[in-house]
Amino acid sequence: MRKIVFLFLFFTMVSFGIHRFYVGMFQLKFVPQKNEVQITTRVFIDDLTESINKEYKTKTFIGEKKETAHDEELVIKYFNKNFKIVIDGKNQEYVFLSKEVKENSLICYFKIKNVKKINALQVENTMLLSEFPDQQNIIQFENNGQKSSLLLSGETIKGMLK
């Protein structure tokens, strides 16, 4: 747990300048009153842009004034390909809600609808790994007040949370 807190603080501190490490934050919260899982993600814009540009052989302007609707579509497509969630053995589709830029990070908001209960949640996360082999993705999950975490990387891209 200390490692995750350290990585989060370090991620926050370097978001004010150029970074030399690769960390993404993915927070999932089950909200039983709404029968949904709320997802908040935070990744460095320059890393995401580079990965999307190479993956889709294009030039995007994510988080810039020149950003287009097509750029946003590519962000969503990239997330859908590289960030997968399985709840109680069933693949889940999540809905993009919005995004915002803070310093040099892109924060995206998603949700999974029609979730009544979660016994086990599996996450597969290959975000940014194709371009940045040292990428580490921190997954935090809150389920009925119980919190759990995973640290995924190129060595371990998948994990289970309860």
C-alpha positions as CSV (number, residue, x, y, z in Angstrom):
1,M,0.0,0.0,0.0
2,R,2.9,2.4,0.8
3,K,4.2,1.8,-2.7
4,I,0.9,2.8,-4.3
5,V,0.7,5.9,-2.1
6,F,4.2,6.8,-3.0
7,L,3.6,6.3,-6.7
8,F,0.4,8.4,-6.5
9,L,2.2,11.3,-4.8
10,F,5.1,11.1,-7.1
11,F,2.7,11.1,-10.1
12,T,1.0,14.2,-8.7
13,M,4.3,16.0,-8.1
14,V,5.7,15.5,-11.5
15,S,2.5,16.3,-13.3
16,F,3.8,19.9,-13.0
17,G,6.7,19.3,-15.3
18,I,8.3,16.9,-17.7
19,H,8.2,13.3,-16.4
20,R,10.7,10.5,-16.8
21,F,8.6,7.7,-15.5
22,Y,5.4,6.1,-16.7
23,V,2.5,5.7,-14.4
24,G,-1.3,5.7,-14.9
25,M,-4.0,5.8,-12.3
26,F,-7.3,3.9,-12.7
27,Q,-9.9,4.2,-10.0
28,L,-13.1,2.1,-10.0
29,K,-15.9,2.6,-7.5
30,F,-19.0,0.4,-7.3
31,V,-22.0,2.6,-6.5
32,P,-24.8,0.2,-5.5
33,Q,-27.5,2.9,-5.2
34,K,-27.0,3.7,-9.0
35,N,-26.2,0.1,-10.0
36,E,-23.0,1.3,-11.7
37,V,-19.2,1.3,-11.5
38,Q,-17.7,4.7,-11.9
39,I,-14.3,4.8,-13.5
40,T,-11.8,7.7,-13.3
41,T,-8.5,7.4,-15.2
42,R,-5.5,9.6,-15.2
43,V,-2.6,9.3,-17.7
44,F,0.0,11.6,-19.1
45,I,-1.2,13.4,-22.3
46,D,2.1,13.2,-24.1
47,D,2.4,9.4,-23.6
48,L,-1.2,8.8,-24.6
49,T,-0.9,11.0,-27.7
50,E,2.3,9.2,-28.7
51,S,0.8,5.8,-28.2
52,I,-2.4,6.7,-30.1
53,N,-0.4,8.3,-33.0
54,K,1.7,5.2,-33.4
55,E,-1.2,2.7,-32.9
56,Y,-3.5,4.4,-35.5
57,K,-0.8,5.9,-37.7
58,T,-2.2,9.4,-37.4
59,K,-1.5,12.8,-35.8
60,T,-3.7,13.8,-32.9
61,F,-4.0,16.9,-30.7
62,I,-5.3,15.4,-27.4
63,G,-5.9,18.0,-24.8
64,E,-5.0,20.9,-27.1
65,K,-7.1,23.6,-28.7
66,K,-6.7,21.8,-32.1
67,E,-8.3,18.6,-30.7
68,T,-11.0,17.2,-32.9
69,A,-14.0,14.9,-32.3
70,H,-12.0,12.3,-34.2
71,D,-9.1,12.6,-31.7
72,E,-11.6,12.0,-28.9
73,E,-13.0,8.9,-30.7
74,L,-9.4,7.5,-31.0
75,V,-8.9,8.0,-27.2
76,I,-12.1,6.0,-26.5
77,K,-11.1,3.4,-29.1
78,Y,-7.6,3.1,-27.4
79,F,-9.1,2.7,-24.0
80,N,-11.6,0.1,-25.2
81,K,-8.7,-1.9,-26.7
82,N,-6.3,-1.6,-23.8
83,F,-8.4,-1.4,-20.6
84,K,-10.7,-4.3,-20.1
85,I,-12.9,-5.1,-17.1
86,V,-14.6,-8.4,-16.3
87,I,-17.2,-8.6,-13.4
88,D,-18.0,-12.0,-12.1
89,G,-16.8,-13.7,-15.2
90,K,-18.6,-11.4,-17.7
91,N,-16.8,-8.9,-20.0
92,Q,-18.0,-5.4,-19.4
93,E,-18.5,-2.5,-21.7
94,Y,-18.1,1.0,-20.2
95,V,-19.5,4.3,-21.4
96,F,-17.3,7.3,-21.9
97,L,-18.7,10.3,-20.0
98,S,-16.2,13.1,-20.3
99,K,-12.6,14.1,-20.0
100,E,-10.6,17.0,-18.7
101,V,-7.0,18.2,-18.7
102,K,-5.1,19.0,-15.5
103,E,-1.5,20.1,-15.9
104,N,-0.1,17.5,-18.3
105,S,-2.5,14.7,-17.5
106,L,-5.7,13.6,-19.2
107,I,-8.5,12.6,-16.8
108,C,-11.2,10.5,-18.4
109,Y,-14.5,9.5,-16.8
110,F,-16.4,6.3,-17.7
111,K,-19.1,4.2,-16.2
112,I,-20.4,0.6,-16.4
113,K,-24.2,0.4,-16.2
114,N,-26.5,-2.2,-14.7
115,V,-24.2,-3.7,-12.1
116,K,-26.2,-5.0,-9.1
117,K,-23.4,-6.8,-7.2
118,I,-19.7,-7.5,-7.6
119,N,-18.0,-10.6,-6.1
120,A,-14.9,-10.4,-8.2
121,L,-13.6,-7.8,-10.7
122,Q,-10.8,-8.6,-13.1
123,V,-8.8,-5.9,-14.8
124,E,-6.6,-6.2,-17.9
125,N,-4.6,-3.1,-18.5
126,T,-2.1,-2.7,-21.4
127,M,-2.4,1.1,-21.6
128,L,0.8,2.7,-23.0
129,L,2.8,-0.6,-22.7
130,S,3.5,-0.9,-26.4
131,E,5.4,2.4,-26.4
132,F,6.6,2.5,-22.8
133,P,7.7,-0.9,-21.5
134,D,8.3,0.7,-18.0
135,Q,4.7,1.8,-17.8
136,Q,3.0,1.0,-14.5
137,N,-0.8,1.2,-14.1
138,I,-2.2,1.5,-10.6
139,I,-5.7,0.1,-10.2
140,Q,-7.8,1.1,-7.2
141,F,-11.2,-0.5,-6.5
142,E,-13.8,0.4,-3.9
143,N,-16.6,-2.1,-3.4
144,N,-19.1,-1.4,-0.6
145,G,-16.5,0.5,1.5
146,Q,-13.8,-2.2,0.9
147,K,-10.7,-0.9,-0.9
148,S,-8.2,-3.0,-2.8
149,S,-5.4,-2.2,-5.2
150,L,-3.3,-3.7,-8.0
151,L,-0.1,-2.6,-9.7
152,L,0.0,-3.8,-13.3
153,S,2.9,-3.5,-15.7
154,G,4.5,-5.2,-18.7
155,E,5.2,-8.2,-16.5
156,T,1.7,-8.5,-15.1
157,I,-1.1,-7.0,-17.3
158,K,-4.0,-8.7,-15.5
159,G,-5.3,-9.0,-11.9
160,M,-8.3,-9.8,-9.8
161,L,-9.9,-7.5,-7.2
162,K,-12.6,-8.4,-4.7
